[in-house]
Each structure stands twice: as structure tokens, then as C-alpha cells.
Amino acid sequence: MKDTRGVTLITLIVTIIILLILAGVTIGVTINHQGIIDKTVSSKEKIEKETLIQKLEADIFEEKTIKNRNLTDTEIEEIIIKYGKIEEREGRKLLISTEGNYEIYFTELSY
């Protein structure tokens, strides 16, 4: 009588095909446009930019507290320039940060 306890060749091929399909789907989700890796990089950049905005706002608030008054535009620009260079686009001022090369419009800051 034939022993049927072993793995048949067909079972092995079906298992390999299923694993290849799962691997293909996983790689596609991870690597493709708007995949996990792209979303991770995008989230990291957003967090870094928001952190920089919070540092700027904290420095401005600290200077306001020290001087016990609202700051002039020139005083605010002196604080902001520590983080990069100031440019003007379409009539709006923005900071090009040296850390991460982010563009932050002054209107994004709450001061």
C-alpha cells in the first residue's frame, strides 16, 4: 500500500505560488508610489517642518516675554534668520531653512 503521509509535489508548488503572490503584494504595497516607504518619508518631513515651526514660535515668544512687548517685523526677522535665509515670493516672505531646506511662509507662524 502507498504511504500518503508525505508532502506531494502539487502541495509544494501550490504553497510556493501562494508565497510568491503574497511577496508580490507586500513588495508592491511597500515600494510603489504612495506606498508605505513614501508615506513614511512624507510624514518625517512634515514632522521636521512642524518641529522647526514650533522652535521659531518658541524663540519669538521667548523674545516677546523678555522684552515684555510685541516685536517689530525687523526683530522677528532677526530671530527667523537664525534658521536660514529669508526670501520673498509673490509678495509673501518665507524662510528657506538650512535644516532640511524647508520653505516656511511667515503666515504659517503664529506670533
N, CA, C and O of each residue as an XYZ file, in Angstrom:
444
protein
N       0.825     -1.174      0.000
C       0.000      0.000      0.000
C       0.882      1.256      0.000
O       1.972      1.244      0.572
N       0.421      2.327     -0.632
C       1.162      3.569     -0.810
C       1.102      4.406      0.474
O       0.038      4.530      1.081
N       2.257      4.990      0.896
C       2.314      5.834      2.095
C       1.922      7.260      1.703
O       2.568      7.849      0.837
N       0.881      7.830      2.317
C       0.371      9.160      1.948
C       0.669     10.223      2.993
O       0.029     11.275      2.998
N       1.607      9.976      3.860
C       1.901     10.949      4.904
C       2.842     12.066      4.439
O       2.916     13.082      5.130
N       3.534     11.958      3.369
C       4.490     12.951      2.902
C       3.821     14.094      2.140
O       2.637     14.025      1.812
N       4.601     15.154      1.861
C       4.120     16.305      1.112
C       4.226     15.989     -0.370
O       5.280     15.577     -0.854
N       3.153     16.180     -1.068
C       3.179     15.899     -2.500
C       3.766     17.078     -3.255
O       3.813     18.197     -2.745
N       4.204     16.817     -4.456
C       4.785     17.853     -5.299
C       3.759     18.945     -5.599
O       4.121     20.120     -5.648
N       2.528     18.599     -5.795
C       1.469     19.574     -6.086
C       1.249     20.495     -4.884
O       1.100     21.706     -5.050
N       1.227     19.936     -3.699
C       1.060     20.754     -2.488
C       2.214     21.740     -2.352
O       2.001     22.904     -2.013
N       3.422     21.284     -2.613
C       4.594     22.144     -2.523
C       4.529     23.279     -3.544
O       4.839     24.422     -3.209
N       4.135     22.986     -4.774
C       4.027     24.009     -5.827
C       2.946     25.032     -5.470
O       3.158     26.233     -5.637
N       1.793     24.574     -4.983
C       0.712     25.484     -4.590
C       1.177     26.404     -3.463
O       0.887     27.601     -3.485
N       1.885     25.864     -2.489
C       2.401     26.674     -1.376
C       3.381     27.732     -1.879
O       3.312     28.885     -1.453
N       4.281     27.360     -2.767
C       5.246     28.315     -3.315
C       4.534     29.419     -4.103
O       4.898     30.590     -4.000
N       3.524     29.046     -4.888
C       2.768     30.049     -5.653
C       2.079     31.030     -4.715
O       2.109     32.237     -4.958
N       1.467     30.538     -3.661
C       0.798     31.423     -2.688
C       1.812     32.354     -2.039
O       1.535     33.543     -1.877
N       2.967     31.846     -1.669
C       4.007     32.695     -1.063
C       4.515     33.751     -2.043
O       4.773     34.886     -1.643
N       4.661     33.397     -3.310
C       5.091     34.378     -4.313
C       4.045     35.477     -4.505
O       4.400     36.645     -4.664
N       2.782     35.119     -4.492
C       1.712     36.118     -4.608
C       1.738     37.067     -3.413
O       1.649     38.284     -3.576
N       1.861     36.507     -2.217
C       1.923     37.342     -1.009
C       3.150     38.258     -1.028
O       3.063     39.426     -0.649
N       4.286     37.726     -1.468
C       5.500     38.546     -1.552
C       5.326     39.681     -2.554
O       5.751     40.808     -2.299
N       4.702     39.387     -3.693
C       4.468     40.420     -4.705
C       3.570     41.530     -4.197
O       3.833     42.708     -4.440
N       2.522     41.164     -3.501
C       1.610     42.168     -2.944
C       2.335     43.008     -1.893
O       2.206     44.232     -1.879
N       3.088     42.360     -1.024
C       3.808     43.076      0.033
C       4.823     44.041     -0.549
O       4.914     45.186     -0.105
N       5.581     43.601     -1.526
C       6.579     44.475     -2.157
C       5.886     45.632     -2.868
O       6.357     46.768     -2.802
N       4.785     45.362     -3.539
C       4.040     46.418     -4.224
C       3.529     47.482     -3.268
O       3.627     48.676     -3.551
N       2.990     47.057     -2.146
C       2.459     47.998     -1.155
C       3.586     48.809     -0.530
O       3.403     49.984     -0.209
N       4.733     48.198     -0.357
C       5.851     48.866      0.298
C       6.556     49.858     -0.617
O       6.910     50.953     -0.180
N       6.764     49.499     -1.861
C       7.634     50.278     -2.740
C       6.901     51.227     -3.669
O       7.450     52.280     -3.993
N       5.708     50.920     -4.111
C       5.061     51.724     -5.150
C       4.800     53.157     -4.710
O       4.958     53.500     -3.539
N       4.399     53.984     -5.661
C       4.074     55.390     -5.368
C       2.968     55.444     -4.328
O       1.967     54.738     -4.448
N       3.138     56.262     -3.323
C       2.232     56.372     -2.182
C       2.187     55.080     -1.366
O       1.188     54.781     -0.713
N       3.281     54.319     -1.411
C       3.396     53.123     -0.597
C       3.843     53.491      0.806
O       3.937     54.667      1.158
N       4.109     52.492      1.579
C       4.482     52.697      2.983
C       5.747     53.538      3.098
O       5.816     54.435      3.938
N       6.745     53.260      2.268
C       8.011     53.991      2.350
C       7.800     55.463      1.990
O       8.311     56.339      2.686
N       7.060     55.750      0.923
C       6.783     57.146      0.549
C       6.026     57.873      1.654
O       6.332     59.023      1.967
N       5.054     57.214      2.234
C       4.271     57.836      3.305
C       5.129     58.092      4.537
O       4.951     59.101      5.220
N       6.054     57.189      4.823
C       6.945     57.371      5.966
C       7.850     58.574      5.759
O       8.020     59.388      6.667
N       8.431     58.692      4.574
C       9.315     59.826      4.267
C       8.526     61.128      4.325
O       8.996     62.120      4.882
N       7.329     61.123      3.750
C       6.482     62.317      3.756
C       6.124     62.724      5.183
O       6.169     63.907      5.520
N       5.775     61.762      6.009
C       5.428     62.059      7.404
C       6.629     62.607      8.157
O       6.492     63.536      8.954
N       7.801     62.040      7.913
C       9.020     62.507      8.569
C       9.284     63.966      8.219
O       9.622     64.765      9.093
N       9.130     64.316      6.935
C       9.361     65.695      6.513
C       8.356     66.649      7.149
O       8.720     67.752      7.557
N       7.088     66.231      7.236
C       6.072     67.078      7.869
C       6.394     67.308      9.341
O       6.257     68.423      9.846
N       6.819     66.256     10.021
C       7.150     66.370     11.446
C       8.347     67.299     11.636
O       8.336     68.144     12.530
N       9.382     67.150     10.800
C      10.553     68.015     10.912
C      10.192     69.474     10.667
O      10.679     70.361     11.368
N       9.341     69.727      9.675
C       8.929     71.106      9.376
C       8.116     71.674     10.533
O       8.335     72.816     10.936
N       7.189     70.903     11.067
C       6.386     71.374     12.202
C       7.253     71.627     13.437
O       7.010     72.570     14.190
N       8.261     70.783     13.636
C       9.183     70.980     14.757
C       9.938     72.290     14.597
O      10.123     73.031     15.563
N      10.372     72.573     13.376
C      11.074     73.825     13.105
C      10.161     75.023     13.348
O      10.591     76.028     13.915
N       8.907     74.921     12.921
C       7.939     75.999     13.160
C       7.754     76.213     14.655
O       7.694     77.354     15.113
N       7.664     75.132     15.419
C       7.497     75.260     16.867
C       8.714     75.909     17.517
O       8.568     76.702     18.447
N       9.929     75.575     17.030
C      11.142     76.212     17.562
C      11.116     77.713     17.282
O      11.428     78.520     18.158
N      10.741     78.081     16.054
C      10.662     79.501     15.696
C       9.667     80.238     16.584
O       9.963     81.305     17.121
N       8.488     79.653     16.725
C       7.453     80.287     17.545
C       7.896     80.398     19.001
O       7.601     81.392     19.665
N       8.603     79.385     19.501
C       9.092     79.426     20.885
C      10.125     80.535     21.052
O      10.106     81.261     22.047
N      11.029     80.667     20.075
C      12.034     81.740     20.149
C      11.382     83.119     20.103
O      11.771     84.022     20.845
N      10.400     83.275     19.238
C       9.695     84.562     19.139
C       8.955     84.852     20.438
O       9.003     85.971     20.947
N       8.272     83.847     20.973
C       7.538     84.033     22.227
C       8.492     84.370     23.369
O       8.193     85.231     24.196
N       9.633     83.697     23.416
C      10.622     83.968     24.464
C      11.119     85.416     24.379
O      11.245     86.102     25.393
N      11.391     85.860     23.170
C      11.863     87.245     22.995
C      10.779     88.247     23.377
O      11.064     89.287     23.970
N       9.529     87.927     23.031
C       8.409     88.796     23.440
C       8.325     88.879     24.956
O       8.092     89.950     25.517
N       8.514     87.751     25.610
C       8.424     87.696     27.068
C       9.550     88.495     27.706
O       9.332     89.222     28.676
N      10.741     88.362     27.168
C      11.890     89.092     27.708
C      11.688     90.597     27.561
O      11.947     91.357     28.494
N      11.224     91.025     26.382
C      11.051     92.455     26.130
C       9.733     92.986     26.656
O       9.531     94.198     26.731
N       8.833     92.080     27.021
C       7.536     92.437     27.585
C       6.724     93.349     26.659
O       6.077     94.299     27.101
N       6.779     93.029     25.359
C       6.014     93.794     24.369
C       5.987     93.007     23.068
O       6.709     92.021     22.917
N       5.150     93.445     22.124
C       5.150     92.836     20.801
C       6.422     93.230     20.070
O       6.964     94.314     20.285
N       6.890     92.349     19.211
C       8.126     92.602     18.483
C       7.833     93.272     17.146
O       6.768     93.081     16.559
N       8.787     94.049     16.683
C       8.657     94.658     15.358
C       8.971     93.599     14.302
O       9.535     92.550     14.614
N       8.607     93.878     13.066
C       8.900     92.944     11.975
C      10.404     92.695     11.848
O      10.833     91.575     11.571
N      11.192     93.737     12.051
C      12.645     93.600     11.966
C      13.172     92.671     13.050
O      14.037     91.836     12.787
N      12.654     92.813     14.269
C      13.083     91.945     15.367
C      12.690     90.485     15.108
O      13.446     89.565     15.419
N      11.519     90.291     14.545
C      11.068     88.929     14.219
C      11.962     88.327     13.134
O      12.335     87.156     13.205
N      12.301     89.137     12.133
C      13.175     88.646     11.065
C      14.559     88.302     11.600
O      15.186     87.360     11.116
N      15.050     89.048     12.591
C      16.350     88.752     13.191
C      16.330     87.382     13.878
O      17.333     86.669     13.871
N      15.202     87.022     14.463
C      15.072     85.708     15.093
C      14.972     84.625     14.023
O      15.620     83.582     14.119
N      14.163     84.880     13.014
C      13.916     83.875     11.972
C      15.170     83.594     11.156
O      15.393     82.454     10.747
N      15.992     84.610     10.913
C      17.170     84.442     10.056
C      18.186     83.478     10.662
O      19.059     82.977      9.953
N      18.084     83.215     11.959
C      18.980     82.244     12.605
C      18.773     80.839     12.037
O      19.660     79.990     12.127
N      17.605     80.603     11.457
C      17.253     79.267     10.973
C      17.445     79.096      9.465
O      17.234     78.004      8.938
N      17.835     80.145      8.777
C      18.031     80.034      7.329
C      18.025     81.406      6.683
O      18.363     82.409      7.312
N      17.638     81.434      5.424
C      17.606     82.720      4.724
C      16.161     83.104      4.424
O      15.290     82.250      4.261
N      15.937     84.398      4.358
C      14.596     84.925      4.108
C      14.516     85.358      2.647
O      15.389     86.063      2.142
N      13.461     84.925      1.989
C      13.193     85.326      0.609
C      11.777     85.866      0.523
O      10.978     85.739      1.451
N      11.495     86.470     -0.618
C      10.141     86.958     -0.856
C       9.643     86.373     -2.168
O      10.308     86.454     -3.201
N       8.445     85.779     -2.100
C       7.822     85.215     -3.300
C       6.391     85.702     -3.378
O       5.622     85.597     -2.422
N       6.057     86.229     -4.521
C       4.697     86.703     -4.760
C       4.211     87.629     -3.640
O       3.058     87.567     -3.213
N       5.117     88.480     -3.184
C       4.751     89.439     -2.155
C       4.665     88.862     -0.746
O       4.254     89.558      0.182
N       5.041     87.616     -0.579
C       4.994     86.973      0.744
C       6.397     86.565      1.155
O       7.158     86.025      0.352
N       6.732     86.827      2.408
C       8.050     86.456      2.914
C       8.034     85.003      3.360
O       7.043     84.501      3.892
N       9.181     84.335      3.123
C       9.298     82.969      3.584
C      10.716     82.683      4.014
O      11.664     83.345      3.591
N      10.843     81.678      4.868
C      12.127     81.217      5.355
C      12.501     79.965      4.589
O      11.705     79.032      4.486
N      13.718     79.941      4.047
C      14.270     78.718      3.479
C      15.232     78.204      4.542
O      16.308     78.769      4.736
N      14.852     77.150      5.219
C      15.635     76.692      6.363
C      16.911     75.998      5.925
O      16.953     75.337      4.887
N      17.947     76.157      6.728
C      19.192     75.444      6.469
C      19.065     73.996      6.918
O      19.764     73.119      6.411
N      18.189     73.753      7.852
C      17.964     72.410      8.384
C      16.816     71.756      7.609
O      15.649     72.020      7.899
N      17.129     70.923      6.648
C      16.094     70.241      5.887
C      15.643     70.971      4.642
O      14.888     70.417      3.842
N      16.090     72.210      4.458
C      15.728     73.009      3.278
C      14.210     73.164      3.123
O      13.681     73.040      2.018
N      13.524     73.432      4.212
C      12.075     73.604      4.180
C      11.726     75.044      3.872
O      12.465     75.966      4.218
N      10.587     75.227      3.216
C      10.070     76.560      2.931
C       8.925     76.827      3.893
O       7.916     76.122      3.889
N       9.093     77.853      4.715
C       8.068     78.196      5.697
C       7.677     79.650      5.482
O       8.480     80.559      5.693
N       6.447     79.857      5.064
C       5.948     81.223      4.901
C       5.693     81.831      6.276
O       5.273     81.141      7.204
N       5.948     83.108      6.391
C       5.750     83.793      7.660
C       4.304     83.645      8.141
O       4.040     83.650      9.344
N       3.371     83.512      7.193
C       1.968     83.374      7.573
C       1.687     82.036      8.268
O       0.651     81.881      8.916
N       2.603     81.073      8.135
C       2.449     79.799      8.827
C       2.796     79.891     10.299
O       2.447     79.014     11.089
N       3.491     80.967     10.661
C       3.903     81.160     12.044
C       2.834     81.931     12.798
O       2.235     82.863     12.262
N       2.602     81.548     14.021
C       1.662     82.326     14.850
C       2.484     83.074     15.886
O       2.991     82.495     16.847
N       2.599     84.364     15.668
C       3.361     85.202     16.608
C       2.679     86.499     16.865
O       3.184     87.320     17.631
